[in-house]
Amino acid sequence: MKKFKLPLLGLTMMALSAAAQEKLEITAKMPELVNGERVLLWNVFSNAQDSTIVKDNSFSLTVNVENGGSTYILQAGIDPEKNGLGMFMLMQPGKMHIEGGNGTGFKGATFTGDAFVTDWVEMEKSMQPTHDLMNQMQDMIADLNEATKLGDKEAAKKLAEEVQVLGKKVAANGKQYMDSHLGSAASAYIMNALMPDVMTSMEKISYLSKFTGRAYNNHLAKSMLNNLTGTETQWIGKPAPDFSQPDVTGKVVNLKDFKGKYVLVDFWASWCGPCRADAPELKEVHEKMKDKNISFVSISLDSDKSKWQQALAEENMTWQQLSDLKGDQNAASLAYKVKGIPAKFLIDPNGIIIGAGFREVKIGPKEKILEKSLNELMK
């Protein structure tokens, strides 16, 4: 197994309902394992740790596994500088045997065992070029951030274009793998590790809903789906929660005031960088659609009125602006169970939420998802 430098978990760790426990058995025979050294297995989601001691250059470790499997780090020796950072792997109930290698991060070892093992081995081999692209892209993003910090606009522009090209390749490769491995546990890893910034929320939900068998029956896939559908998209097809919020003059505005019209509700805040980055497109779409049967309503999660008003002036957001100035305890955001901003909801004239999310991909060619989605949903 190879150790990749990219961050592997960028999602909210959510508790899932308890499931029947099954067993995961790991055995290893590696000449360079140091007798008496500790072997640690760490469940990334629950933080649970199990360990054993190397004896006769071997070890055996059996643990309980819930929710069809989880993501683990397996490390021989507890000194990262001496023993490496270990091996990251999505493990499921069954058996895995490790043979050979040099004992440091299990480099060069041969892995055999049940289906989740063969899934992972095959994925690593076929997706290594994509991992390399992702690592290259991360290095390039670091250079882009440095160029931006130094004010080198020409270098920043060139690097941004190169990052977009690489992002497009990563997305295409990842989708191709998942399309042909909808039942493989490794597809859940691909979705989480490679695709968080190159796919929209709706694209992710679409793939996760197509996953079957081992691809879906694991903690990682279920957590991703919970994380995505537990926010905006859970409301689609349901009545929009009512809200009453003051505008900048103190006048209370109610959702019912817009009865008979489409309403785009946008949750944001002056301190939210991605929200501010959304503002230009939001203004553009509002200008194009202002004569249609739709009202734009932005609800701020600010607590400082002066900062809220300053941001409104800077962004020139001329549509309905509301806030109860209670920060992340904003009554409307709590009613809509908003877990992150920006968050957008499209409500139809009958008060039913018919669209949500509308997030652009963070890396890759910029697509104006909001305008396209609104026009399709309002047909």
KEKE-3310 file (N, C-alpha, C; in steps of 0.2 Angstrom, whole numbers, plus 5000, padded with zeros to 4 digits):
npx = (5004:5002:5007:4999:5001:4990:4976:4964:4952:4939:4926:4912:4912:4900:4888:4882:4869:4869:4876:4875:4890:4904:4918:4935:4950:4967:4982:5000:5016:5032:5048:5056:5049:5049:5053:5043:5039:5026:5010:4998:4981:4970:4954:4948:4936:4929:4939:4943:4955:4965:4978:4993:5007:5022:5028:5040:5043:5030:5012:4996:4979:4963:4948:4932:4920:4910:4895:4897:4911:4925:4936:4954:4969:4984:4998:5015:5024:5027:5033:5033:5043:5053:5046:5037:5021:5012:4999:4985:4968:4953:4944:4935:4923:4931:4945:4963:4979:4996:5011:5029:5039:5046:5042:5041:5028:5023:5028:5030:5025:5015:4998:4984:4968:4951:4937:4937:4950:4956:4949:4955:4968:4968:4962:4973:4983:4977:4973:4984:4991:4982:4982:4994:4992:4984:4992:5001:4993:4990:5002:5003:4993:4997:5008:5001:4993:5004:5009:4998:4998:5010:5006:5008:5001:5001:5008:4999:4988:4991:4995:4982:4975:4982:4979:4965:4965:4971:4962:4951:4955:4957:4944:4938:4945:4942:4928:4927:4933:4924:4912:4914:4916:4905:4901:4912:4922:4932:4928:4921:4932:4938:4929:4929:4942:4948:4938:4932:4933:4931:4919:4901:4889:4877:4881:4889:4880:4872:4881:4883:4871:4870:4879:4882:4882:4898:4903:4894:4890:4898:4906:4911:4905:4892:4893:4897:4886:4876:4881:4880:4866:4860:4860:4856:4849:4840:4828:4822:4807:4799:4788:4793:4801:4793:4798:4803:4811:4821:4823:4836:4832:4824:4812:4800:4801:4792:4792:4779:4776:4780:4771:4765:4775:4791:4805:4821:4831:4845:4858:4870:4885:4894:4907:4911:4921:4918:4905:4906:4913:4903:4895:4896:4891:4878:4873:4873:4864:4853:4850:4848:4836:4827:4815:4807:4796:4801:4809:4823:4830:4841:4848:4857:4870:4876:4882:4885:4879:4884:4895:4888:4880:4891:4896:4885:4885:4898:4896:4886:4872:4857:4844:4832:4837:4840:4841:4842:4853:4859:4869:4877:4866:4855:4838:4831:4841:4842:4830:4830:4840:4853:4870:4881:4888:4890:4872:4859:4842:4828:4812:4795:4780:4770:4776:4784:4800:4810:4823:4840:4856:4866:4880:4895:4909:4924:4937:4943:4935:4925:4908:4892:4882:4871:4862:4859:4852:4842:4834:4830:4823:4812:4804)
npy = (4994:5011:5027:5042:5059:5068:5076:5066:5066:5076:5079:5081:5073:5062:5054:5038:5027:5013:4997:4979:4971:4966:4955:4960:4954:4955:4949:4948:4944:4949:4952:4963:4968:4974:4964:4965:4978:4990:4988:4998:5000:5012:5019:5030:5038:5035:5036:5026:5014:5000:4988:4978:4967:4965:4949:4936:4942:4945:4948:4948:4954:4956:4964:4973:4978:4990:4996:4991:4993:5004:5019:5017:5019:5010:5006:5001:5002:5016:5028:5041:5047:5037:5026:5029:5036:5026:5016:5021:5015:5009:4998:4983:4971:4955:4946:4950:4949:4952:4952:4952:4966:4981:4985:4999:5009:4999:4998:4991:4979:4964:4962:4952:4944:4946:4953:4967:4970:4966:4975:4987:4986:4984:4997:5006:5003:5006:5020:5027:5036:5046:5050:5055:5066:5074:5076:5084:5095:5100:5105:5115:5123:5128:5135:5145:5151:5157:5166:5174:5180:5187:5196:5194:5195:5190:5178:5171:5171:5162:5150:5148:5144:5133:5125:5123:5115:5103:5100:5097:5085:5076:5075:5069:5057:5051:5050:5041:5030:5027:5025:5013:5005:5003:4995:4993:4995:5004:5014:5023:5028:5035:5045:5053:5056:5061:5068:5079:5093:5094:5091:5094:5096:5090:5081:5072:5067:5060:5050:5043:5038:5029:5019:5002:4987:4984:4996:5005:5001:5005:5015:5027:5030:5031:5041:5052:5053:5056:5068:5076:5075:5079:5092:5106:5098:5089:5095:5095:5094:5096:5106:5123:5129:5142:5159:5174:5189:5203:5217:5228:5240:5237:5233:5219:5205:5192:5175:5172:5184:5183:5175:5165:5167:5162:5159:5163:5158:5164:5159:5167:5177:5191:5188:5177:5170:5161:5165:5178:5177:5171:5182:5190:5182:5180:5192:5195:5185:5189:5201:5197:5190:5198:5203:5192:5180:5179:5181:5186:5183:5186:5180:5184:5178:5186:5194:5207:5222:5233:5228:5219:5228:5235:5225:5223:5235:5235:5224:5228:5222:5222:5216:5209:5210:5202:5199:5193:5195:5186:5178:5162:5157:5161:5162:5158:5151:5140:5134:5129:5120:5123:5119:5124:5138:5146:5143:5138:5139:5135:5140:5136:5143:5138:5136:5125:5117:5116:5115:5115:5119:5122:5124:5128:5119:5118:5117:5117:5120:5134:5134:5141:5137:5141:5150:5142:5131:5137:5142:5130:5123:5132:5131)
npz = (5000:4996:5003:5003:5001:5001:5009:5017:5023:5023:5028:5038:5053:5057:5068:5066:5066:5077:5072:5069:5075:5066:5062:5059:5053:5054:5048:5048:5041:5041:5037:5042:5052:5069:5082:5097:5095:5094:5086:5079:5076:5070:5070:5060:5060:5073:5082:5089:5095:5092:5097:5095:5098:5090:5086:5083:5071:5066:5066:5073:5073:5078:5076:5081:5069:5064:5055:5042:5039:5040:5039:5041:5049:5049:5058:5060:5074:5084:5082:5071:5064:5063:5059:5049:5043:5043:5035:5026:5024:5018:5027:5028:5036:5037:5031:5030:5024:5026:5018:5017:5011:5019:5032:5035:5034:5028:5015:4999:5003:5000:4998:5002:5003:5008:4998:5000:5001:4988:4980:4985:4982:4968:4965:4969:4960:4948:4949:4953:4944:4944:4958:4958:4950:4958:4969:4962:4959:4971:4976:4966:4970:4982:4977:4970:4980:4987:4976:4975:4988:4987:4978:4964:4950:4937:4938:4947:4939:4929:4936:4941:4930:4926:4937:4936:4924:4928:4938:4931:4924:4935:4940:4929:4928:4941:4940:4930:4935:4946:4939:4933:4944:4953:4964:4972:4986:4986:4978:4987:4994:4983:4980:4992:4994:4982:4975:4982:4979:4966:4961:4961:4974:4971:4961:4968:4977:4967:4963:4975:4977:4968:4971:4976:4986:4993:4990:4995:5008:5020:5032:5028:5015:5019:5029:5020:5012:5022:5026:5015:5012:5023:5024:5014:5003:5009:5010:4998:4989:5000:5011:5013:5027:5037:5040:5049:5048:5052:5041:5034:5039:5050:5048:5049:5039:5031:5025:5020:5013:5001:4994:4980:4972:4965:4976:4980:4993:5001:5012:5020:5026:5031:5035:5028:5017:5005:5003:5000:4988:4980:4977:4965:4955:4960:4959:4946:4941:4947:4941:4928:4930:4937:4931:4931:4938:4952:4968:4976:4992:5004:5018:5032:5043:5052:5067:5070:5066:5059:5052:5043:5036:5030:5022:5013:5006:5000:4992:4984:4985:4980:4982:4993:5009:5024:5042:5059:5067:5075:5073:5071:5077:5071:5068:5056:5049:5058:5057:5044:5045:5042:5040:5035:5026:5010:5008:4998:4994:4983:4982:4977:4969:4977:4989:4991:4993:4979:4974:4979:4986:4973:4972:4965:4957:4966:4960:4944:4928:4928:4931:4928:4938:4946:4938:4927:4934:4940:4929:4924:4934:4935:4924)
capx = (5000:5006:5005:4998:5001:4984:4972:4960:4945:4937:4919:4909:4911:4893:4887:4877:4865:4874:4874:4878:4897:4907:4925:4940:4956:4973:4988:5006:5023:5036:5055:5058:5045:5054:5050:5042:5036:5018:5006:4992:4975:4966:4948:4948:4930:4927:4945:4945:4962:4967:4985:4996:5014:5026:5032:5043:5042:5023:5007:4989:4975:4956:4944:4925:4919:4903:4892:4900:4918:4927:4943:4958:4977:4988:5005:5019:5029:5023:5037:5032:5050:5056:5042:5033:5015:5007:4995:4978:4964:4946:4944:4928:4923:4934:4952:4968:4986:5001:5017:5035:5039:5051:5039:5040:5022:5021:5030:5033:5022:5009:4991:4979:4962:4944:4935:4939:4957:4957:4946:4959:4975:4967:4961:4979:4987:4974:4972:4991:4992:4977:4984:5000:4990:4981:4997:5004:4988:4990:5008:5002:4988:5002:5012:4996:4992:5010:5009:4993:5000:5015:5003:5011:4995:5002:5009:4993:4983:4994:4994:4975:4973:4984:4975:4959:4966:4972:4956:4947:4958:4956:4937:4936:4948:4938:4921:4927:4934:4918:4907:4915:4916:4899:4900:4918:4923:4937:4925:4920:4938:4939:4924:4931:4949:4950:4933:4928:4933:4930:4912:4896:4885:4872:4885:4891:4874:4870:4885:4882:4864:4871:4884:4879:4886:4903:4904:4889:4890:4904:4905:4914:4900:4886:4894:4897:4879:4873:4884:4877:4858:4858:4859:4851:4845:4835:4822:4818:4800:4795:4786:4798:4799:4792:4803:4802:4817:4821:4828:4841:4828:4821:4805:4800:4799:4790:4792:4773:4775:4782:4767:4763:4782:4797:4809:4828:4833:4852:4861:4877:4888:4900:4914:4911:4924:4915:4899:4908:4915:4897:4891:4896:4887:4872:4871:4872:4858:4847:4849:4845:4829:4823:4808:4803:4792:4806:4812:4829:4830:4847:4848:4864:4872:4880:4879:4887:4875:4889:4899:4883:4879:4896:4897:4880:4887:4903:4894:4880:4867:4851:4838:4829:4842:4837:4845:4841:4859:4860:4875:4875:4859:4849:4832:4829:4846:4841:4824:4832:4845:4859:4876:4887:4886:4884:4867:4853:4835:4823:4805:4791:4775:4766:4779:4788:4807:4811:4830:4845:4864:4868:4887:4900:4915:4930:4943:4941:4932:4920:4902:4887:4877:4865:4858:4857:4848:4835:4830:4828:4818:4807:4801)
capy = (5000:5017:5032:5048:5065:5072:5075:5061:5066:5083:5079:5081:5066:5061:5048:5034:5022:5007:4991:4973:4971:4960:4955:4961:4950:4957:4946:4950:4941:4954:4951:4969:4970:4973:4961:4969:4984:4990:4989:5002:5001:5018:5020:5038:5041:5034:5037:5020:5012:4993:4987:4972:4968:4961:4943:4932:4946:4944:4951:4946:4958:4955:4970:4973:4983:4992:5000:4988:4995:5011:5020:5015:5019:5004:5008:4997:5006:5022:5034:5043:5049:5031:5021:5032:5038:5021:5015:5022:5010:5008:4991:4980:4964:4950:4945:4953:4946:4957:4948:4955:4973:4983:4987:5006:5011:4993:4999:4985:4973:4961:4962:4947:4943:4946:4957:4974:4970:4966:4981:4992:4984:4986:5004:5009:5002:5010:5027:5030:5042:5052:5052:5060:5073:5077:5079:5090:5100:5103:5109:5121:5127:5131:5141:5150:5155:5161:5171:5179:5183:5192:5201:5193:5193:5186:5171:5169:5169:5156:5145:5146:5141:5126:5121:5121:5110:5097:5098:5093:5078:5072:5074:5064:5050:5049:5048:5035:5024:5026:5022:5006:5001:5006:4991:4993:4999:5009:5020:5028:5032:5040:5050:5057:5058:5064:5072:5084:5100:5094:5089:5098:5092:5085:5076:5067:5063:5056:5044:5039:5034:5023:5014:4996:4983:4986:5003:5009:4998:5007:5021:5033:5032:5033:5048:5057:5055:5060:5075:5080:5076:5082:5100:5108:5094:5085:5098:5095:5091:5097:5113:5127:5132:5149:5163:5181:5192:5211:5219:5233:5246:5235:5230:5212:5202:5185:5171:5172:5190:5181:5170:5165:5168:5158:5163:5160:5160:5163:5161:5170:5181:5196:5185:5171:5171:5158:5168:5184:5175:5170:5188:5193:5178:5181:5199:5194:5181:5193:5206:5194:5187:5202:5204:5185:5178:5176:5186:5184:5184:5184:5180:5184:5175:5190:5197:5214:5225:5237:5224:5217:5234:5237:5220:5224:5241:5233:5219:5231:5217:5227:5213:5209:5208:5200:5196:5194:5197:5181:5174:5155:5155:5164:5158:5155:5145:5134:5131:5126:5116:5125:5117:5128:5143:5148:5138:5141:5135:5138:5138:5137:5148:5134:5135:5119:5118:5112:5115:5117:5118:5126:5125:5127:5115:5123:5117:5115:5125:5137:5133:5145:5132:5144:5152:5136:5127:5141:5142:5123:5122:5136:5130)
capz = (5000:4996:5008:4999:5005:5001:5015:5015:5026:5023:5029:5045:5056:5059:5071:5062:5070:5078:5068:5071:5074:5063:5063:5054:5055:5050:5050:5044:5041:5037:5040:5045:5058:5074:5088:5103:5093:5095:5080:5080:5071:5072:5067:5059:5062:5080:5086:5093:5094:5094:5096:5097:5099:5085:5089:5077:5064:5064:5071:5072:5076:5076:5079:5079:5064:5063:5049:5036:5038:5041:5036:5046:5048:5052:5059:5064:5077:5086:5080:5064:5060:5062:5056:5044:5045:5042:5029:5026:5020:5019:5028:5030:5039:5033:5032:5026:5026:5023:5017:5014:5013:5024:5038:5036:5030:5024:5008:4996:5005:4996:5002:5000:5007:5005:4992:5001:5000:4981:4978:4986:4978:4961:4964:4970:4954:4942:4951:4955:4940:4946:4964:4956:4947:4963:4973:4958:4959:4978:4976:4962:4974:4987:4974:4968:4986:4988:4971:4977:4994:4985:4973:4957:4947:4931:4940:4950:4934:4925:4940:4942:4924:4926:4942:4933:4919:4932:4941:4926:4923:4941:4940:4924:4930:4946:4938:4925:4940:4950:4935:4932:4951:4958:4969:4975:4992:4985:4975:4992:4995:4978:4981:4997:4994:4976:4972:4986:4976:4959:4960:4964:4979:4968:4957:4973:4979:4962:4963:4981:4977:4963:4974:4979:4990:4997:4989:5000:5015:5024:5036:5024:5010:5023:5032:5015:5010:5027:5027:5010:5012:5030:5024:5009:4999:5013:5010:4992:4989:5006:5012:5016:5034:5037:5044:5050:5049:5050:5035:5036:5042:5055:5046:5049:5033:5032:5019:5017:5010:4994:4991:4973:4968:4967:4981:4981:4999:5001:5018:5020:5031:5029:5036:5024:5010:4999:5002:4996:4981:4976:4976:4959:4951:4962:4957:4939:4940:4950:4936:4923:4932:4941:4929:4931:4944:4957:4972:4980:4999:5007:5026:5035:5049:5055:5073:5070:5061:5055:5047:5039:5031:5026:5016:5008:5002:4996:4987:4981:4985:4980:4983:5000:5014:5031:5048:5066:5070:5081:5071:5069:5080:5067:5068:5050:5048:5062:5054:5038:5047:5038:5043:5032:5021:5008:5007:4994:4993:4978:4984:4971:4971:4982:4996:4991:4991:4973:4973:4984:4985:4968:4973:4959:4959:4968:4956:4937:4924:4932:4927:4932:4940:4949:4933:4924:4938:4941:4923:4923:4939:4934:4918)
cpx = (5004:5003:5005:4998:4995:4980:4966:4953:4944:4929:4918:4909:4904:4892:4881:4874:4869:4871:4878:4886:4899:4915:4930:4947:4962:4979:4994:5012:5027:5043:5057:5054:5049:5050:5049:5039:5029:5015:5000:4987:4971:4960:4947:4942:4928:4933:4947:4952:4963:4974:4987:5003:5017:5029:5034:5041:5035:5018:5000:4984:4968:4952:4937:4924:4911:4901:4896:4907:4919:4934:4948:4965:4980:4995:5009:5025:5025:5027:5037:5038:5053:5052:5037:5026:5010:5004:4987:4974:4957:4945:4936:4929:4927:4941:4957:4975:4991:5008:5023:5035:5045:5048:5038:5034:5020:5023:5033:5029:5016:5003:4987:4974:4956:4943:4938:4946:4959:4955:4952:4966:4974:4966:4968:4983:4984:4974:4979:4992:4988:4979:4990:4998:4987:4986:5001:5000:4989:4997:5007:4998:4992:5005:5007:4994:4998:5010:5004:4995:5005:5012:5006:5005:4996:5004:5003:4988:4985:4993:4987:4972:4975:4981:4969:4960:4967:4966:4951:4949:4956:4949:4935:4939:4944:4931:4922:4928:4927:4912:4908:4916:4911:4898:4907:4919:4928:4934:4923:4926:4939:4935:4926:4938:4951:4945:4930:4928:4932:4923:4907:4893:4881:4875:4887:4885:4871:4874:4884:4876:4865:4876:4880:4884:4891:4904:4900:4889:4896:4902:4906:4908:4894:4887:4894:4890:4875:4875:4881:4869:4856:4858:4854:4846:4840:4828:4818:4812:4796:4793:4792:4796:4798:4797:4801:4808:4817:4825:4832:4838:4825:4814:4805:4797:4797:4790:4785:4772:4777:4777:4765:4769:4787:4802:4816:4830:4841:4855:4868:4879:4893:4907:4915:4914:4921:4908:4900:4910:4909:4893:4891:4891:4879:4869:4869:4866:4852:4845:4846:4837:4825:4816:4804:4800:4796:4808:4818:4829:4837:4847:4855:4865:4877:4877:4881:4884:4879:4893:4894:4882:4885:4897:4891:4882:4893:4901:4889:4874:4860:4844:4837:4835:4839:4842:4843:4847:4861:4866:4873:4869:4853:4843:4830:4834:4844:4835:4825:4838:4852:4865:4882:4885:4892:4879:4861:4848:4831:4816:4800:4785:4770:4770:4783:4795:4808:4819:4834:4852:4866:4875:4891:4905:4920:4936:4940:4937:4926:4913:4896:4881:4870:4860:4855:4851:4841:4831:4827:4822:4812:4803:4794)
cpy = (5006:5023:5039:5054:5070:5071:5071:5062:5074:5084:5079:5074:5066:5054:5044:5029:5016:5001:4985:4973:4965:4961:4957:4958:4952:4953:4948:4946:4945:4954:4957:4972:4969:4970:4965:4976:4984:4991:4992:5002:5007:5019:5028:5041:5041:5036:5031:5017:5005:4992:4980:4973:4963:4955:4939:4936:4946:4947:4948:4951:4957:4961:4969:4979:4984:4996:4998:4990:5002:5012:5020:5017:5014:5006:5003:5001:5013:5029:5036:5044:5042:5026:5023:5033:5032:5020:5017:5018:5010:5000:4989:4974:4959:4949:4948:4951:4951:4953:4952:4962:4975:4986:4994:5008:5005:4994:4992:4979:4970:4960:4957:4947:4944:4952:4965:4975:4970:4972:4987:4992:4986:4994:5008:5009:5007:5017:5030:5036:5048:5054:5057:5066:5077:5080:5085:5096:5104:5107:5115:5126:5131:5137:5146:5154:5160:5167:5176:5183:5189:5197:5200:5190:5189:5179:5168:5166:5163:5150:5143:5142:5134:5122:5118:5115:5103:5095:5094:5086:5074:5070:5068:5057:5047:5046:5042:5029:5022:5023:5015:5001:5003:5001:4990:4998:5005:5015:5025:5032:5037:5046:5055:5060:5063:5069:5078:5091:5100:5092:5093:5093:5087:5080:5070:5063:5058:5049:5040:5035:5029:5018:5008:4992:4986:4994:5008:5007:4999:5014:5027:5035:5035:5040:5054:5059:5058:5067:5079:5081:5078:5089:5102:5103:5089:5088:5098:5091:5092:5105:5117:5130:5139:5153:5170:5184:5199:5212:5225:5239:5244:5232:5223:5209:5195:5181:5172:5179:5189:5176:5171:5167:5163:5162:5159:5163:5158:5164:5162:5174:5185:5193:5179:5172:5168:5162:5175:5183:5174:5176:5190:5189:5179:5187:5198:5190:5185:5198:5203:5191:5192:5204:5197:5185:5175:5182:5182:5187:5182:5185:5179:5181:5179:5192:5204:5218:5230:5233:5221:5222:5236:5232:5221:5230:5239:5229:5222:5225:5221:5223:5213:5206:5207:5198:5198:5195:5193:5176:5167:5153:5158:5159:5154:5149:5139:5130:5127:5121:5117:5123:5121:5133:5144:5142:5142:5136:5139:5135:5140:5141:5144:5133:5129:5120:5113:5112:5117:5116:5123:5128:5124:5122:5120:5123:5114:5121:5127:5136:5137:5141:5135:5146:5147:5132:5131:5141:5135:5121:5126:5136:5128)
cpz = (5000:5001:5003:5003:5005:5007:5013:5018:5027:5024:5036:5047:5059:5062:5067:5067:5071:5074:5071:5070:5070:5064:5057:5057:5051:5053:5045:5046:5037:5041:5044:5050:5064:5080:5094:5102:5093:5088:5082:5075:5074:5067:5066:5061:5069:5084:5090:5090:5096:5093:5098:5097:5093:5089:5083:5071:5061:5069:5069:5076:5074:5080:5077:5074:5064:5057:5043:5035:5039:5038:5042:5044:5052:5052:5063:5067:5078:5085:5073:5060:5059:5058:5050:5047:5045:5036:5030:5022:5022:5020:5030:5033:5034:5035:5027:5029:5022:5024:5014:5016:5018:5031:5039:5031:5026:5016:5005:4998:5000:5001:4999:5005:5004:5000:4993:5000:4992:4978:4979:4982:4971:4960:4965:4963:4948:4943:4953:4951:4942:4953:4963:4954:4953:4968:4969:4959:4966:4979:4972:4966:4979:4983:4972:4974:4988:4983:4973:4983:4992:4980:4966:4953:4941:4933:4943:4944:4930:4929:4941:4936:4924:4931:4939:4928:4923:4935:4937:4924:4929:4941:4935:4925:4936:4944:4934:4930:4943:4945:4933:4938:4956:4964:4973:4981:4991:4981:4981:4994:4990:4978:4986:4996:4988:4973:4976:4983:4969:4956:4964:4969:4976:4964:4962:4976:4974:4962:4969:4981:4972:4966:4977:4983:4994:4996:4994:5007:5018:5027:5032:5019:5014:5026:5026:5013:5016:5028:5021:5010:5018:5030:5019:5006:5002:5012:5003:4992:4995:5007:5015:5023:5034:5041:5044:5052:5048:5044:5038:5040:5048:5054:5045:5042:5034:5025:5016:5012:5002:4991:4984:4969:4969:4971:4981:4988:5000:5008:5017:5026:5028:5030:5032:5018:5004:4997:4998:4989:4977:4974:4969:4954:4953:4960:4949:4937:4942:4944:4930:4924:4936:4938:4928:4938:4950:4961:4976:4987:5002:5015:5029:5042:5053:5062:5074:5064:5056:5050:5042:5034:5027:5020:5011:5003:4998:4990:4982:4980:4986:4982:4991:5004:5021:5036:5054:5070:5076:5079:5069:5073:5077:5066:5062:5048:5052:5059:5048:5039:5043:5043:5040:5027:5016:5007:5004:4994:4988:4980:4978:4974:4976:4988:4997:4989:4985:4971:4978:4982:4980:4969:4966:4962:4961:4964:4949:4934:4928:4928:4931:4933:4942:4943:4929:4927:4939:4935:4922:4927:4938:4928:4919)
residu = (MET:LYS:LYS:PHE:LYS:LEU:PRO:LEU:LEU:GLY:LEU:THR:MET:MET:ALA:LEU:SER:ALA:ALA:ALA:GLN:GLU:LYS:LEU:GLU:ILE:THR:ALA:LYS:MET:PRO:GLU:LEU:VAL:ASN:GLY:GLU:ARG:VAL:LEU:LEU:TRP:ASN:VAL:PHE:SER:ASN:ALA:GLN:ASP:SER:THR:ILE:VAL:LYS:ASP:ASN:SER:PHE:SER:LEU:THR:VAL:ASN:VAL:GLU:ASN:GLY:GLY:SER:THR:TYR:ILE:LEU:GLN:ALA:GLY:ILE:ASP:PRO:GLU:LYS:ASN:GLY:LEU:GLY:MET:PHE:MET:LEU:MET:GLN:PRO:GLY:LYS:MET:HIS:ILE:GLU:GLY:GLY:ASN:GLY:THR:GLY:PHE:LYS:GLY:ALA:THR:PHE:THR:GLY:ASP:ALA:PHE:VAL:THR:ASP:TRP:VAL:GLU:MET:GLU:LYS:SER:MET:GLN:PRO:THR:HIS:ASP:LEU:MET:ASN:GLN:MET:GLN:ASP:MET:ILE:ALA:ASP:LEU:ASN:GLU:ALA:THR:LYS:LEU:GLY:ASP:LYS:GLU:ALA:ALA:LYS:LYS:LEU:ALA:GLU:GLU:VAL:GLN:VAL:LEU:GLY:LYS:LYS:VAL:ALA:ALA:ASN:GLY:LYS:GLN:TYR:MET:ASP:SER:HIS:LEU:GLY:SER:ALA:ALA:SER:ALA:TYR:ILE:MET:ASN:ALA:LEU:MET:PRO:ASP:VAL:MET:THR:SER:MET:GLU:LYS:ILE:SER:TYR:LEU:SER:LYS:PHE:THR:GLY:ARG:ALA:TYR:ASN:ASN:HIS:LEU:ALA:LYS:SER:MET:LEU:ASN:ASN:LEU:THR:GLY:THR:GLU:THR:GLN:TRP:ILE:GLY:LYS:PRO:ALA:PRO:ASP:PHE:SER:GLN:PRO:ASP:VAL:THR:GLY:LYS:VAL:VAL:ASN:LEU:LYS:ASP:PHE:LYS:GLY:LYS:TYR:VAL:LEU:VAL:ASP:PHE:TRP:ALA:SER:TRP:CYS:GLY:PRO:CYS:ARG:ALA:ASP:ALA:PRO:GLU:LEU:LYS:GLU:VAL:HIS:GLU:LYS:MET:LYS:ASP:LYS:ASN:ILE:SER:PHE:VAL:SER:ILE:SER:LEU:ASP:SER:ASP:LYS:SER:LYS:TRP:GLN:GLN:ALA:LEU:ALA:GLU:GLU:ASN:MET:THR:TRP:GLN:GLN:LEU:SER:ASP:LEU:LYS:GLY:ASP:GLN:ASN:ALA:ALA:SER:LEU:ALA:TYR:LYS:VAL:LYS:GLY:ILE:PRO:ALA:LYS:PHE:LEU:ILE:ASP:PRO:ASN:GLY:ILE:ILE:ILE:GLY:ALA:GLY:PHE:ARG:GLU:VAL:LYS:ILE:GLY:PRO:LYS:GLU:LYS:ILE:LEU:GLU:LYS:SER:LEU:ASN:GLU:LEU:MET:LYS)
# end
